[in-house]
Amino acid sequence: MPRLELNSNFTDPDAFYAALTALHHDRSEAESERINARLILLLANHIGDQRVLEEAISHAGLVGDK
């Protein structure tokens, strides 16, 4: 059964951050929220496994609580 990968798995985290930052450059807050929602749905579709997605949701909810 697949599990959520919590260790760094980026081939180039700096390039990802730069691309994500560029995507949001000169966008309104509402546009950025829509972009983030679409990106989440695209990546969730790519993952596809409901258990992994639920584990990710659970971990995401804990970020502010730690």
MDAnalysis code that builds the backbone (N, CA, C; Angstrom):
import MDAnalysis as mda
import numpy as np

u = mda.Universe.empty(198, n_residues=66, atom_resindex=np.repeat(np.arange(66), 3), trajectory=True)
u.add_TopologyAttr("name", ["N", "CA", "C"] * 66)
u.add_TopologyAttr("resid", np.arange(1, 67))
u.add_TopologyAttr("resname", ["MET", "PRO", "ARG", "LEU", "GLU", "LEU", "ASN", "SER", "ASN", "PHE", "THR", "ASP", "PRO", "ASP", "ALA", "PHE", "TYR", "ALA", "ALA", "LEU", "THR", "ALA", "LEU", "HIS", "HIS", "ASP", "ARG", "SER", "GLU", "ALA", "GLU", "SER", "GLU", "ARG", "ILE", "ASN", "ALA", "ARG", "LEU", "ILE", "LEU", "LEU", "LEU", "ALA", "ASN", "HIS", "ILE", "GLY", "ASP", "GLN", "ARG", "VAL", "LEU", "GLU", "GLU", "ALA", "ILE", "SER", "HIS", "ALA", "GLY", "LEU", "VAL", "GLY", "ASP", "LYS"])
u.atoms.positions = np.array([
    [0.850, -1.183, 0.000],
    [0.000, 0.000, 0.000],
    [0.891, 1.239, 0.000],
    [0.646, 2.180, -0.918],
    [1.443, 3.416, -0.951],
    [1.238, 4.251, 0.313],
    [2.288, 4.937, 0.683],
    [2.224, 5.847, 1.822],
    [2.720, 7.211, 1.357],
    [2.327, 8.210, 2.115],
    [2.757, 9.569, 1.817],
    [4.259, 9.687, 2.047],
    [4.977, 10.214, 1.069],
    [6.420, 10.426, 1.186],
    [6.656, 11.722, 1.954],
    [7.242, 11.606, 3.141],
    [7.475, 12.778, 3.979],
    [8.927, 13.253, 3.937],
    [9.805, 12.441, 3.382],
    [11.193, 12.864, 3.204],
    [11.299, 13.639, 1.896],
    [12.273, 14.529, 1.825],
    [12.442, 15.324, 0.614],
    [12.603, 14.411, -0.592],
    [11.816, 14.677, -1.621],
    [11.820, 13.854, -2.821],
    [11.968, 14.720, -4.070],
    [12.378, 15.962, -3.882],
    [12.542, 16.908, -4.991],
    [13.838, 16.615, -5.736],
    [13.787, 16.701, -7.063],
    [15.029, 16.633, -7.822],
    [15.737, 17.982, -7.790],
    [14.948, 19.064, -7.732],
    [15.511, 20.417, -7.675],
    [14.529, 21.337, -6.941],
    [14.575, 21.335, -5.603],
    [13.608, 22.131, -4.846],
    [13.690, 23.623, -5.132],
    [14.873, 24.135, -5.410],
    [15.006, 25.566, -5.709],
    [14.302, 25.921, -7.021],
    [14.399, 25.058, -8.017],
    [13.728, 25.303, -9.294],
    [12.214, 25.257, -9.121],
    [11.724, 24.320, -8.311],
    [10.291, 24.249, -8.051],
    [9.814, 25.524, -7.362],
    [10.543, 25.951, -6.337],
    [10.166, 27.167, -5.611],
    [10.170, 28.374, -6.543],
    [11.181, 28.468, -7.400],
    [11.258, 29.590, -8.340],
    [10.082, 29.572, -9.309],
    [9.724, 28.397, -9.812],
    [8.603, 28.291, -10.752],
    [7.281, 28.631, -10.058],
    [7.109, 28.178, -8.841],
    [5.893, 28.462, -8.095],
    [5.792, 29.951, -7.768],
    [6.893, 30.546, -7.368],
    [6.916, 31.974, -7.083],
    [6.611, 32.785, -8.340],
    [7.204, 32.401, -9.458],
    [6.965, 33.106, -10.724],
    [5.501, 32.992, -11.140],
    [4.894, 31.848, -10.899],
    [3.490, 31.644, -11.238],
    [2.589, 32.639, -10.510],
    [2.947, 32.984, -9.290],
    [2.124, 33.872, -8.467],
    [2.492, 35.347, -8.621],
    [3.584, 35.627, -9.302],
    [4.055, 37.011, -9.454],
    [2.995, 37.864, -10.159],
    [2.731, 39.008, -9.599],
    [1.771, 39.982, -10.148],
    [0.346, 39.445, -10.246],
    [-0.002, 38.473, -9.430],
    [-1.377, 37.955, -9.392],
    [-2.076, 38.521, -8.157],
    [-3.369, 38.660, -8.256],
    [-4.139, 39.077, -7.084],
    [-4.225, 37.903, -6.113],
    [-4.633, 38.193, -4.894],
    [-4.793, 37.126, -3.903],
    [-5.814, 36.098, -4.389],
    [-6.911, 36.572, -4.968],
    [-7.942, 35.658, -5.470],
    [-7.404, 34.780, -6.605],
    [-6.622, 35.372, -7.518],
    [-6.024, 34.583, -8.601],
    [-5.061, 33.538, -8.049],
    [-4.254, 33.930, -7.074],
    [-3.313, 32.983, -6.463],
    [-4.042, 31.845, -5.766],
    [-5.144, 32.155, -5.115],
    [-5.925, 31.093, -4.463],
    [-6.490, 30.123, -5.487],
    [-6.980, 30.629, -6.619],
    [-7.499, 29.746, -7.680],
    [-6.380, 28.893, -8.273],
    [-5.210, 29.502, -8.473],
    [-4.060, 28.750, -8.986],
    [-3.690, 27.638, -8.012],
    [-3.612, 27.971, -6.727],
    [-3.267, 26.955, -5.731],
    [-4.297, 25.831, -5.699],
    [-5.567, 26.171, -5.799],
    [-6.618, 25.146, -5.801],
    [-6.462, 24.225, -7.014],
    [-6.218, 24.811, -8.191],
    [-6.027, 23.987, -9.397],
    [-4.791, 23.106, -9.267],
    [-3.711, 23.665, -8.719],
    [-2.479, 22.895, -8.547],
    [-2.699, 21.736, -7.579],
    [-3.399, 21.987, -6.485],
    [-3.707, 20.917, -5.528],
    [-4.494, 19.811, -6.205],
    [-5.522, 20.186, -6.987],
    [-6.340, 19.170, -7.655],
    [-5.547, 18.400, -8.704],
    [-4.681, 19.075, -9.443],
    [-3.844, 18.388, -10.426],
    [-2.909, 17.388, -9.754],
    [-2.265, 17.802, -8.669],
    [-1.344, 16.909, -7.971],
    [-2.082, 15.777, -7.264],
    [-3.264, 16.072, -6.715],
    [-4.072, 15.026, -6.085],
    [-4.495, 13.995, -7.121],
    [-4.870, 14.455, -8.308],
    [-5.225, 13.532, -9.382],
    [-4.028, 12.669, -9.760],
    [-2.851, 13.273, -9.801],
    [-1.635, 12.525, -10.136],
    [-1.365, 11.445, -9.084],
    [-1.534, 11.776, -7.815],
    [-1.341, 10.802, -6.738],
    [-2.406, 9.715, -6.835],
    [-3.653, 10.135, -6.888],
    [-4.762, 9.228, -7.135],
    [-5.191, 8.331, -5.991],
    [-4.317, 7.963, -5.103],
    [-4.628, 7.018, -4.032],
    [-5.306, 7.751, -2.866],
    [-6.553, 7.386, -2.588],
    [-7.338, 8.082, -1.556],
    [-6.667, 8.035, -0.191],
    [-6.064, 6.908, 0.164],
    [-5.404, 6.809, 1.482],
    [-4.219, 7.773, 1.592],
    [-3.447, 7.873, 0.525],
    [-2.308, 8.797, 0.519],
    [-2.808, 10.236, 0.604],
    [-3.873, 10.543, -0.145],
    [-4.433, 11.894, -0.107],
    [-4.959, 12.236, 1.284],
    [-5.643, 11.304, 1.935],
    [-6.139, 11.549, 3.284],
    [-4.997, 11.725, 4.274],
    [-3.916, 10.972, 4.090],
    [-2.744, 11.140, 4.951],
    [-2.134, 12.532, 4.745],
    [-2.075, 12.982, 3.495],
    [-1.555, 14.321, 3.200],
    [-2.435, 15.395, 3.828],
    [-3.748, 15.233, 3.731],
    [-4.682, 16.190, 4.340],
    [-4.464, 16.244, 5.842],
    [-4.298, 15.080, 6.445],
    [-4.077, 15.026, 7.889],
    [-2.788, 15.750, 8.279],
    [-1.707, 15.492, 7.546],
    [-0.425, 16.146, 7.847],
    [-0.510, 17.652, 7.607],
    [-1.181, 18.059, 6.551],
    [-1.311, 19.485, 6.247],
    [-2.051, 20.212, 7.354],
    [-3.021, 19.555, 7.947],
    [-3.787, 20.167, 9.033],
    [-2.992, 20.323, 10.305],
    [-1.914, 19.570, 10.454],
    [-1.103, 19.618, 11.669],
    [-0.011, 20.682, 11.619],
    [0.273, 21.216, 10.453],
    [1.402, 22.140, 10.280],
    [1.326, 23.312, 11.242],
    [0.180, 23.948, 11.362],
    [0.053, 25.107, 12.242],
    [-0.022, 24.738, 13.712],
    [-0.227, 23.456, 14.012],
    [-0.404, 23.020, 15.389],
    [0.899, 22.581, 16.046],
    [1.967, 22.472, 15.276],
    [3.237, 21.954, 15.843],
    [4.021, 23.053, 16.499],
])
